[in-house]
């Protein structure tokens, strides 16, 4: 699920490549981005709602003070329902990336919001009168529709923004997801205490989704050329910037393709077998799994864990909002640090490697520590969860860095495939919690889930470092095997060197 977060990272385009006349100018495109930010916030609220609403649906303490039905679902049933939501998100990643980008970002976002609104309206009726299978199906469709958000945002960013603005505003859209989660959690907690309880939660989410879907249909456009308020100057500004960058990228790709064709004798192509057998891919996939497993646990089961401190659902959601606020602050600090790194200082990778190693240690030490803080050390447990959430933010940035460093394979394809693998594995976390944590107040049940998560994270990081070292050795060996091409950039020179090399090889073979 976090993984869509790595997609909110576009290519870094230096402003000097656009020319001296290109400076940052406010325009209608930034109003479009404001709408997109609000839509991302709405999706963040919809994403965090299933786990909290499930606690309200099964809150047996409110059997006599509410008009609505309270379900006596055990943890296995709740785990299966939440598993359906996250699995629905996982299975729609490939169709979303391959097909939904072609439809257009506006219509994809509008359909996603309106569909979520319709599912939220129907959810109380399905829960009250339907079976568990029907409720799981509803959550499955909710997860599937939410997987469309990232492809839609990518399509809109590429059509609306000059290349030099995409990196910054893509991160801002990612922050919109966190803002939606932070704002929605306390509101859901307050609404859950009303007489309509959990039904009012779903109706409120439906109103929000319908409102944002209407704004998307009426006030946004798929491209600047289809928006009536965009002036000719801004259209020309965006078009010229994109044209300049496309020319530079085509020239770069042309040189790379010529080099690959000369060395291999055939044009470059993307082969799935090559991707699935590449150590670079599995290095990123294991790191992605380690991050996604902990993130989905926080998203789906953090509220259940906090119930062990004998707090109300309202107080529970406030503490959760505080934890996600910590994640937001870390992201803001990281953006500031990246700006300092790119524009003021030029540090090497050693500081980041130290921070990345510390983040791994914090997660591996924090997970078992959460077990021994039950049920009296609430503040200490909250601080530990803050450290884990901050470490997850660093881990997410590490995935971005590893994806951007890929040279032999397509980084976009690698990120999509690793997202699928990580999402499928992460979707099993709520089901695992449902089967292991049978009794919420039994500390021994939580011991199983925490040590299982710690084992998975440890194994994934071990594989990450092993495959990382293997990739470095392979890269060095490859560099030594083609060192006679390193000093040549001109295509004719490469051809000449290759022809001379081939003639020497033929002479040696004849001898």
LOMARMAR-143658 format. One record per residue (C-alpha): residue number from 0; residue in one letter; x, y, z. Coordinates in pm, 1 decimal, always signed. Layout:
   badren   marnu          x          y          z
      NUM       A          X          Y          Z
...
This chain:
   badren   marnu          x          y          z
        0       X       +0.0       +0.0       +0.0
        1       X     +287.7     +237.8      +66.8
        2       X     +415.1     +172.6     -241.4
        3       X     +211.4     +380.8     -438.1
        4       X     +412.0     +635.8     -242.0
        5       X     +722.9     +564.8     -450.4
        6       X     +523.9     +659.2     -759.9
        7       X     +489.3    +1013.6     -629.6
        8       X     +846.3    +1071.4     -738.1
        9       X     +909.5    +1200.3    -1086.3
       10       X    +1237.7    +1250.7    -1263.4
       11       X    +1461.0    +1530.5    -1139.4
       12       X    +1480.2    +1790.4    -1417.5
       13       X    +1737.2    +2066.6    -1362.7
       14       X    +1588.0    +2407.5    -1430.2
       15       X    +1893.8    +2509.1    -1633.3
       16       X    +1792.7    +2256.7    -1900.1
       17       X    +1477.9    +2456.2    -1973.8
       18       X    +1654.0    +2781.1    -2054.8
       19       X    +1685.9    +3117.0    -1883.7
       20       X    +1332.8    +3231.6    -1966.4
       21       X    +1166.3    +2958.5    -1763.8
       22       X    +1092.5    +3071.9    -1413.0
       23       X     +830.2    +2959.2    -1166.4
       24       X     +497.7    +3127.5    -1241.0
       25       X     +164.9    +3078.3    -1068.6
       26       X     -117.6    +2979.7    -1301.2
       27       X     -437.6    +2784.6    -1341.7
       28       X     -235.3    +2463.2    -1327.9
       29       X     -171.8    +2525.5     -959.6
       30       X     -545.8    +2559.7     -896.8
       31       X     -579.1    +2221.5    -1067.0
       32       X     -315.1    +2087.1     -827.4
       33       X     -512.8    +2222.5     -531.9
       34       X     -812.0    +2016.3     -643.4
       35       X     -587.0    +1714.1     -685.7
       36       X     -449.0    +1769.2     -334.8
       37       X     -802.9    +1769.0     -191.6
       38       X     -886.3    +1452.6     -385.4
       39       X     -575.8    +1282.0     -247.6
       40       X     -679.7    +1390.0     +102.1
       41       X    -1024.4    +1237.0      +41.5
       42       X     -860.7     +913.1      -71.9
       43       X     -643.2     +913.9     +240.7
       44       X     -958.1     +938.1     +453.8
       45       X    -1119.8     +652.4     +262.1
       46       X     -804.7     +442.6     +296.6
       47       X     -779.5     +461.8     +673.6
       48       X    -1153.2     +427.1     +737.1
       49       X    -1203.6      +45.5     +701.8
       50       X     -993.5      -51.9    +1005.6
       51       X    -1145.2     +213.9    +1234.2
       52       X    -1500.5     +158.8    +1109.0
       53       X    -1456.0     -214.6    +1173.6
       54       X    -1389.7     -142.1    +1541.2
       55       X    -1705.5      +69.6    +1556.3
       56       X    -1910.7     -204.3    +1387.2
       57       X    -1795.3     -459.0    +1647.4
       58       X    -1801.2     -229.1    +1953.7
       59       X    -2009.8     -444.2    +2187.9
       60       X    -1998.9     -178.0    +2459.4
       61       X    -2261.8      +17.5    +2262.9
       62       X    -2523.3     -255.1    +2231.5
       63       X    -2785.0      -63.8    +2433.4
       64       X    -2715.5     +302.8    +2355.0
       65       X    -2749.9     +315.2    +1976.9
       66       X    -3014.7     +268.6    +1707.5
       67       X    -2790.8      +57.0    +1487.5
       68       X    -2685.7     -306.8    +1489.7
       69       X    -2359.2     -407.6    +1652.2
       70       X    -2200.1     -713.1    +1494.1
       71       X    -2035.5     -979.5    +1704.9
       72       X    -1767.6    -1061.1    +1448.4
       73       X    -1456.2    -1232.3    +1576.5
       74       X    -1106.5    -1124.9    +1478.9
       75       X    -1082.4    -1385.1    +1201.0
       76       X    -1386.8    -1238.8    +1028.7
       77       X    -1254.3     -884.9    +1063.3
       78       X     -915.9     -996.0     +928.4
       79       X    -1075.4    -1152.6     +620.5
       80       X    -1273.0     -833.3     +549.4
       81       X     -965.5     -610.7     +578.8
       82       X     -765.5     -859.9     +372.7
       83       X    -1021.8     -818.0      +93.2
       84       X     -968.1     -441.7      +92.7
       85       X     -590.3     -456.9      +62.5
       86       X     -595.3     -747.4     -183.7
       87       X     -834.3     -552.2     -404.6
       88       X     -579.9     -272.8     -413.0
       89       X     -301.5     -517.5     -504.8
       90       X     -479.3     -688.6     -794.9
       91       X     -568.2     -357.7     -963.0
       92       X     -214.8     -220.0     -973.7
       93       X     -125.9     -367.9    -1314.2
       94       X     -453.4     -274.5    -1492.4
       95       X     -432.4      +69.8    -1337.9
       96       X      -79.9     +129.7    -1461.5
       97       X     -124.9      -23.7    -1806.6
       98       X     -473.1      +88.0    -1910.2
       99       X     -614.3     +362.2    -1687.5
      100       X     -340.0     +609.9    -1783.6
      101       X     -470.1     +603.3    -2139.8
      102       X     -824.6     +695.9    -2037.9
      103       X     -726.3    +1023.5    -1873.6
      104       X     -662.5    +1130.3    -1518.0
      105       X     -979.5    +1334.4    -1471.5
      106       X    -1224.6    +1057.5    -1555.7
      107       X    -1029.4     +796.7    -1363.9
      108       X    -1029.1    +1009.9    -1049.9
      109       X    -1396.0    +1098.4    -1086.2
      110       X    -1504.2     +735.9    -1128.8
      111       X    -1289.7     +628.4     -832.9
      112       X    -1438.4     +892.3     -601.4
      113       X    -1797.2     +839.5     -713.2
      114       X    -1763.1     +460.9     -690.8
      115       X    -1623.5     +485.7     -337.7
      116       X    -1910.5     +716.9     -246.6
      117       X    -2166.4     +467.8     -378.0
      118       X    -2001.4     +179.0     -192.5
      119       X    -1999.1     +379.1     +133.0
      120       X    -2371.4     +457.4      +94.2
      121       X    -2453.2      +91.0      +40.9
      122       X    -2219.5      -39.1     +310.9
      123       X    -2459.2       -1.7     +611.9
      124       X    -2731.2     -194.6     +429.3
      125       X    -2489.4     -469.3     +326.3
      126       X    -2348.9     -500.5     +680.4
      127       X    -2695.0     -511.4     +840.6
      128       X    -2866.0     -748.6     +596.1
      129       X    -2587.1     -917.9     +400.7
      130       X    -2336.8    -1188.3     +479.3
      131       X    -1968.8    -1159.4     +559.7
      132       X    -1893.0    -1259.4     +200.7
      133       X    -2095.9     -962.5      +71.9
      134       X    -1915.1     -723.1     +308.2
      135       X    -1580.0     -862.0     +194.0
      136       X    -1682.9     -809.0     -168.5
      137       X    -1770.8     -445.9      -98.1
      138       X    -1430.7     -387.0      +59.7
      139       X    -1266.3     -566.3     -232.6
      140       X    -1420.6     -317.9     -477.8
      141       X    -1323.9      -25.7     -253.4
      142       X     -960.4     -135.9     -258.5
      143       X     -967.1     -191.5     -634.7
      144       X    -1104.8     +156.2     -703.3
      145       X     -848.0     +323.3     -476.9
      146       X     -562.4     +168.9     -677.5
      147       X     -658.8     +403.1     -962.7
      148       X     -549.1     +718.4     -778.5
      149       X     -176.4     +696.5     -843.5
      150       X     -200.7     +633.7    -1223.5
      151       X     -453.5     +916.5    -1252.7
      152       X     -226.9    +1158.8    -1066.8
      153       X      +72.5    +1058.3    -1276.9
      154       X     -121.2    +1116.2    -1598.8
      155       X     -242.2    +1457.8    -1481.8
      156       X     +100.8    +1568.5    -1359.8
      157       X     +261.9    +1483.7    -1692.6
      158       X       +1.7    +1680.4    -1887.2
      159       X      -35.1    +1981.2    -1657.3
      160       X     +310.6    +2058.2    -1521.1
      161       X     +643.2    +2151.8    -1678.0
      162       X     +901.4    +1883.9    -1602.4
      163       X    +1090.3    +2094.7    -1349.7
      164       X     +777.8    +2131.9    -1129.1
      165       X     +668.6    +1768.7    -1124.7
      166       X     +906.3    +1647.5     -857.1
      167       X     +799.9    +1905.5     -597.1
      168       X     +426.5    +1887.5     -657.9
      169       X     +422.7    +1507.9     -677.9
      170       X     +560.4    +1506.0     -322.6
      171       X     +297.1    +1757.6     -219.1
      172       X      +26.1    +1525.9     -353.3
      173       X     +176.2    +1243.7     -149.5
      174       X     +152.9    +1467.0     +157.5
      175       X     -215.8    +1513.8      +68.2
      176       X     -274.2    +1145.2     +142.4
      177       X     -119.5    +1186.8     +487.2
      178       X     -316.2    +1506.8     +553.3
      179       X     -638.9    +1324.0     +467.3
      180       X     -554.1    +1044.2     +708.8
      181       X     -462.4    +1288.5     +987.7
      182       X     -778.0    +1499.1     +950.5
      183       X    -1013.8    +1204.2     +903.2
      184       X     -910.3     +998.1    +1205.4
      185       X    -1030.8    +1235.9    +1482.9
      186       X    -1349.9    +1310.8    +1287.3
      187       X    -1423.6     +939.3    +1253.7
      188       X    -1366.2     +898.1    +1627.7
      189       X    -1607.5    +1179.6    +1709.5
      190       X    -1872.3    +1057.6    +1464.5
      191       X    -1850.5     +702.8    +1604.1
      192       X    -1991.2     +825.3    +1936.9
      193       X    -2312.2     +955.8    +1775.7
      194       X    -2640.5     +763.0    +1800.0
      195       X    -2598.3     +646.9    +1440.4
      196       X    -2242.5     +535.5    +1519.8
      197       X    -2064.9     +343.1    +1245.7
      198       X    -2343.5     +401.7     +993.2
      199       X    -2284.5     +775.8    +1018.7
      200       X    -1913.5     +711.2     +949.5
      201       X    -1994.1     +555.0     +613.8
      202       X    -2254.3     +818.8     +526.8
      203       X    -2005.0    +1096.5     +606.3
      204       X    -1740.3     +933.0     +388.9
      205       X    -1995.5     +899.3     +108.5
      206       X    -2081.1    +1270.4     +124.4
      207       X    -1711.6    +1359.8     +109.0
      208       X    -1647.1    +1125.1     -185.6
      209       X    -1950.5    +1250.6     -380.5
      210       X    -1850.6    +1613.1     -319.0
      211       X    -1493.7    +1561.7     -439.8
      212       X    -1615.5    +1357.5     -737.0
      213       X    -1847.4    +1642.5     -837.7
      214       X    -1561.7    +1893.7     -809.1
      215       X    -1346.7    +1665.9    -1023.3
      216       X    -1612.4    +1646.9    -1296.2
      217       X    -1707.1    +2014.7    -1301.3
      218       X    -1391.2    +2208.7    -1214.9
      219       X    -1097.9    +2006.5    -1346.9
      220       X     -969.9    +1901.1    -1688.3
      221       X     -749.4    +1624.1    -1824.7
      222       X     -503.6    +1871.2    -1983.4
      223       X     -445.4    +2249.3    -2009.1
      224       X     -586.9    +2253.6    -2362.8
      225       X     -922.9    +2128.5    -2233.4
      226       X     -950.5    +2385.6    -1952.9
      227       X    -1129.7    +2704.5    -2053.0
      228       X     -961.0    +2923.6    -1792.2
      229       X     -602.3    +2847.8    -1897.8
      230       X     -459.2    +3132.1    -2104.2
      231       X     -247.3    +3102.9    -2414.7
      232       X      +63.8    +3222.2    -2232.0
      233       X      +45.0    +2945.6    -1974.1
      234       X      -29.9    +2683.8    -2240.3
      235       X     +271.9    +2795.7    -2441.1
      236       X     +487.3    +2799.1    -2127.0
      237       X     +397.0    +2437.0    -2046.5
      238       X     +422.2    +2318.3    -2408.4
      239       X     +764.4    +2470.4    -2474.6
      240       X     +906.6    +2336.6    -2148.0
      241       X     +781.3    +1986.6    -2226.8
      242       X     +909.8    +2008.6    -2583.5
      243       X    +1260.2    +2107.0    -2472.9
      244       X    +1282.4    +1824.8    -2222.4
      245       X    +1143.4    +1569.9    -2468.3
      246       X    +1409.9    +1661.4    -2721.7
      247       X    +1685.8    +1620.4    -2466.1
      248       X    +1543.2    +1289.9    -2346.3
      249       X    +1503.4    +1157.6    -2700.8
      250       X    +1863.2    +1245.1    -2779.0
      251       X    +1979.1    +1071.2    -2461.3
      252       X    +1768.4     +762.2    -2528.9
      253       X    +1891.2     +755.9    -2887.9
      254       X    +2254.4     +748.1    -2776.2
      255       X    +2179.6     +478.7    -2517.1
      256       X    +1990.2     +265.7    -2767.9
      257       X    +2276.1     +291.9    -3018.5
      258       X    +2527.2     +185.3    -2754.7
      259       X    +2312.5     -110.5    -2645.7
      260       X    +2252.4     -213.8    -3005.9
      261       X    +2624.8     -202.1    -3084.3
      262       X    +2722.3     -405.1    -2779.2
      263       X    +2443.4     -664.0    -2801.0
      264       X    +2377.2     -670.3    -3175.2
      265       X    +1998.8     -628.4    -3123.8
      266       X    +1766.0     -346.6    -3016.3
      267       X    +1687.8     -317.9    -2643.3
      268       X    +1371.9     -481.7    -2516.1
      269       X    +1203.1     -540.2    -2182.5
      270       X    +1166.6     -908.8    -2098.5
      271       X     +968.5    -1020.8    -1796.4
      272       X    +1199.1    -1316.4    -1739.6
      273       X    +1496.2    -1080.6    -1727.0
      274       X    +1320.5     -861.3    -1470.7
      275       X    +1212.1    -1148.7    -1247.3
      276       X    +1560.2    -1299.1    -1249.2
      277       X    +1747.3     -971.5    -1191.7
      278       X    +1906.7     -922.1     -851.1
      279       X    +1830.9     -548.6     -871.3
      280       X    +1458.7     -619.4     -887.5
      281       X    +1453.2     -858.4     -593.8
      282       X    +1667.7     -625.5     -386.5
      283       X    +1403.4     -354.6     -425.4
      284       X    +1118.7     -604.3     -386.9
      285       X    +1245.8     -733.5      -50.8
      286       X    +1295.1     -380.9      +81.1
      287       X     +948.4     -292.7      -47.5
      288       X     +795.8     -594.9     +128.0
      289       X     +963.5     -507.3     +458.9
      290       X     +827.1     -153.7     +442.7
      291       X     +480.1     -244.5     +321.1
      292       X     +423.3     -514.3     +582.8
      293       X     +480.8     -269.8     +868.9
      294       X     +286.7       +8.7     +697.6
      295       X      -24.7     -205.6     +645.1
      296       X       -0.3     -329.8    +1002.2
      297       X       -7.3      +32.8    +1119.2
      298       X     -291.4     +111.0     +880.0
      299       X     -510.9     -188.6     +965.0
      300       X     -420.6     -305.9    +1316.0
      301       X     -276.4       -7.5    +1501.2
      302       X     -620.8      +90.8    +1631.7
      303       X     -674.5     -266.0    +1756.1
      304       X     -339.5     -259.2    +1936.5
      305       X     -415.8      +74.0    +2104.5
      306       X     -742.1      -68.3    +2242.3
      307       X     -532.8     -270.6    +2487.2
      308       X     -467.3      +51.6    +2681.0
      309       X     -837.3      +72.4    +2774.1
      310       X     -912.1     +387.0    +2577.4
      311       X    -1222.7     +485.7    +2383.5
      312       X    -1240.1     +477.3    +2004.8
      313       X    -1236.8     +858.3    +1999.7
      314       X     -914.3     +875.2    +2199.3
      315       X     -777.2     +591.5    +1991.1
      316       X     -819.5     +784.6    +1666.2
      317       X     -663.0    +1096.7    +1816.8
      318       X     -349.2     +903.0    +1908.1
      319       X     -338.2     +751.2    +1559.3
      320       X     -367.4    +1096.8    +1403.2
      321       X      -71.6    +1206.3    +1615.6
      322       X     +135.6     +914.8    +1483.2
      323       X      +60.1    +1000.2    +1120.5
      324       X     +137.6    +1363.6    +1198.3
      325       X     +484.3    +1246.5    +1297.7
      326       X     +516.2    +1078.5     +956.2
      327       X     +410.2    +1403.6     +789.7
      328       X     +669.7    +1603.5     +982.0
      329       X     +942.3    +1357.1     +885.7
      330       X     +843.1    +1391.5     +520.1
      331       X     +860.4    +1770.6     +543.2
      332       X    +1200.0    +1756.0     +712.5
      333       X    +1320.9    +1513.9     +445.2
      334       X    +1210.8    +1752.4     +169.5
      335       X    +1406.1    +2032.4     +337.1
      336       X    +1710.3    +1805.7     +376.2
      337       X    +1692.5    +1707.1       +7.5
      338       X    +1678.2    +2071.2      -93.7
      339       X    +1986.9    +2145.7     +117.4
      340       X    +2161.0    +1838.3      -23.4
      341       X    +2088.2    +1925.1     -386.5
      342       X    +2139.3    +2302.4     -376.1
      343       X    +2377.8    +2391.9      -92.7
      344       X    +2592.5    +2093.3       -0.1
      345       X    +2701.8    +1792.4     -201.8
      346       X    +2732.6    +1512.2      +50.0
      347       X    +2802.5    +1152.4      -39.2
      348       X    +2578.1     +857.0      +43.6
      349       X    +2741.6     +784.5     +379.1
      350       X    +2503.5    +1001.1     +591.4
      351       X    +2199.2     +840.6     +431.0
      352       X    +2340.7     +489.8     +477.4
      353       X    +2388.9     +562.3     +847.6
      354       X    +2031.9     +693.3     +882.2
      355       X    +1895.5     +398.0     +682.9
      356       X    +2077.2     +150.1     +909.2
      357       X    +1943.2     +326.7    +1219.1
      358       X    +1589.6     +307.8    +1077.9
      359       X    +1622.7      -70.5    +1040.0
      360       X    +1746.2     -100.7    +1398.9
      361       X    +1459.8     +114.6    +1526.6
      362       X    +1197.9     -102.5    +1354.2
      363       X    +1350.8     -432.1    +1464.5
      364       X    +1382.8     -311.0    +1823.8
      365       X    +1052.5     -124.3    +1833.2
      366       X     +827.3     -414.5    +1725.7
      367       X     +909.1     -648.4    +2018.8
      368       X     +917.7     -350.7    +2255.6
      369       X     +551.4     -279.6    +2178.8
      370       X     +460.7     -613.3    +2332.7
      371       X     +616.7     -542.1    +2671.2
      372       X     +457.0     -198.4    +2697.8
      373       X     +106.1     -344.8    +2733.1
      374       X     -113.5     -245.2    +2907.6
      375       X      +25.2      +28.6    +3134.9
      376       X     +291.5     +212.5    +2932.4
      377       X      +68.5     +400.1    +2693.5
      378       X     +284.7     +709.9    +2640.6
      379       X     +597.1     +500.0    +2589.2
      380       X     +411.3     +285.0    +2337.6
      381       X     +300.4     +596.9    +2148.0
      382       X     +658.5     +724.3    +2135.7
      383       X     +777.1     +384.8    +2011.9
      384       X     +515.0     +386.8    +1737.5
      385       X     +628.8     +738.3    +1641.3
      386       X     +984.7     +612.1    +1600.8
      387       X     +861.7     +320.6    +1387.9
      388       X     +654.6     +552.2    +1167.2
      389       X     +953.0     +784.8    +1122.8
      390       X    +1170.3     +489.3    +1028.8
      391       X     +911.0     +379.9     +771.7
      392       X     +936.3     +720.7     +607.0
      393       X    +1313.5     +674.2     +572.7
      394       X    +1262.8     +323.9     +434.1
      395       X    +1020.8     +459.1     +173.1
      396       X    +1282.6     +710.5      +64.3
      397       X    +1535.7     +427.6      +37.5
      398       X    +1305.7     +249.6     -208.4
      399       X    +1289.3     +565.3     -420.7
      400       X    +1668.2     +597.2     -422.3
      401       X    +1714.9     +233.7     -525.0
      402       X    +1460.3     +263.9     -805.6
      403       X    +1627.0     +578.8     -942.5
      404       X    +1969.2     +408.5     -943.6
      405       X    +1857.2     +128.5    -1178.6
      406       X    +2035.1     +148.0    -1514.5
      407       X    +1995.3     -180.4    -1701.5
      408       X    +1617.4     -219.6    -1649.7
      409       X    +1319.5      +11.4    -1679.7
      410       X    +1270.7     +179.6    -1337.2
      411       X     +896.9     +228.8    -1395.3
      412       X     +843.1     -140.5    -1463.9
      413       X    +1054.4     -234.7    -1162.8
      414       X     +851.7       -8.4     -933.5
      415       X     +521.0     -147.9    -1062.6
      416       X     +621.4     -513.4    -1026.7
      417       X     +775.7     -459.8     -682.4
      418       X     +458.2     -277.3     -576.4
      419       X     +250.9     -579.3     -679.6
      420       X     +470.1     -822.5     -485.9
      421       X     +479.8     -600.6     -176.1
      422       X     +105.2     -529.7     -187.4
      423       X      +13.5     -898.8     -212.7
      424       X     +237.0     -989.1      +80.6
      425       X     +121.0     -688.2     +282.5
      426       X     -246.5     -771.4     +223.5
      427       X     -196.6    -1090.4     +425.7
      428       X     -105.4     -893.1     +740.3
      429       X     -464.0     -820.4     +861.8
      430       X     -562.9    -1182.4     +797.3
      431       X     -255.4    -1301.0     +987.3
      432       X     -346.2    -1071.3    +1275.1
      433       X     -703.7    -1200.1    +1271.8
      434       X     -591.5    -1561.9    +1304.6
      435       X     -314.3    -1499.1    +1559.9
      436       X     -471.2    -1229.8    +1779.5
      437       X     -784.9    -1425.8    +1866.2
      438       X     -827.4    -1252.3    +2201.9
      439       X     -747.6     -882.1    +2184.3
      440       X     -661.7     -853.5    +2555.6
      441       X     -436.9    -1159.9    +2557.8
      442       X      -76.8    -1038.8    +2546.4
      443       X      +50.9    -1378.0    +2433.8
      444       X     -154.1    -1347.3    +2112.6
      445       X      +18.6    -1020.6    +2030.6
      446       X     +354.4    -1184.9    +2089.7
      447       X     +298.9    -1408.7    +1788.8
      448       X     +217.3    -1124.4    +1549.5
      449       X     +500.7     -895.6    +1662.6
      450       X     +768.1    -1163.5    +1640.4
      451       X     +629.7    -1279.4    +1304.4
      452       X     +652.9     -925.5    +1169.0
      453       X    +1002.9     -886.3    +1310.3
      454       X    +1110.8    -1212.7    +1144.4
      455       X     +971.3    -1107.5     +805.6
      456       X    +1135.4     -765.8     +823.8
      457       X    +1470.0     -916.8     +930.9
      458       X    +1466.7    -1172.2     +649.6
      459       X    +1377.3     -908.4     +389.8
      460       X    +1657.0     -675.8     +497.8
      461       X    +1909.9     -960.5     +498.2
      462       X    +1809.8    -1047.2     +142.7
      463       X    +1826.3     -676.5      +51.0
      464       X    +2188.6     -645.0     +162.2
      465       X    +2291.0     -980.3       +9.4
      466       X    +2136.9     -898.7     -328.5
      467       X    +2272.9     -543.7     -310.4
      468       X    +2628.5     -671.8     -277.4
      469       X    +2568.0     -919.0     -559.7
      470       X    +2439.8     -638.2     -785.2
      471       X    +2750.9     -429.7     -714.6
      472       X    +2982.9     -718.1     -804.4
      473       X    +2787.9     -783.7    -1124.4
      474       X    +2808.0     -416.4    -1217.8
      475       X    +3184.6     -409.8    -1161.0
      476       X    +3236.4     -722.6    -1369.8
      477       X    +3021.0     -579.5    -1647.1
      478       X    +3214.3     -254.3    -1635.9
      479       X    +3544.2     -440.7    -1669.3
      480       X    +3416.3     -644.6    -1964.6
      481       X    +3327.3     -333.0    -2170.7
      482       X    +3596.1      -95.6    -2049.1
      483       X    +3715.4      -35.8    -2405.3
      484       X    +3398.6     +168.3    -2467.1
      485       X    +3414.3     +392.5    -2162.9
      486       X    +3600.4     +688.6    -2311.9
      487       X    +3390.9     +715.5    -2630.1
      488       X    +3070.7     +917.2    -2659.9
      489       X    +3051.7     +974.4    -3034.4
      490       X    +2862.3     +701.9    -3218.9
      491       X    +3103.8     +685.9    -3513.6
      492       X    +3396.6     +642.2    -3276.5
      493       X    +3219.3     +352.4    -3105.2
      494       X    +3150.4     +190.9    -3440.6
      495       X    +3513.1     +225.1    -3537.2
      496       X    +3635.7      +76.8    -3210.7
      497       X    +3387.6     -211.5    -3240.4
      498       X    +3487.4     -287.2    -3596.9
      499       X    +3856.2     -290.1    -3501.5
      500       X    +3780.9     -510.1    -3203.4
      501       X    +3580.7     -755.1    -3416.8
      502       X    +3860.7     -772.8    -3677.7
      503       X    +4114.3     -852.2    -3406.2
      504       X    +3885.4    -1123.2    -3268.6
      505       X    +3848.9    -1280.1    -3618.3
      506       X    +4227.8    -1277.5    -3674.4
      507       X    +4288.0    -1441.9    -3336.5
      508       X    +4019.5    -1702.4    -3411.8
      509       X    +4176.6    -1786.7    -3750.6
      510       X    +4516.0    -1826.4    -3588.3
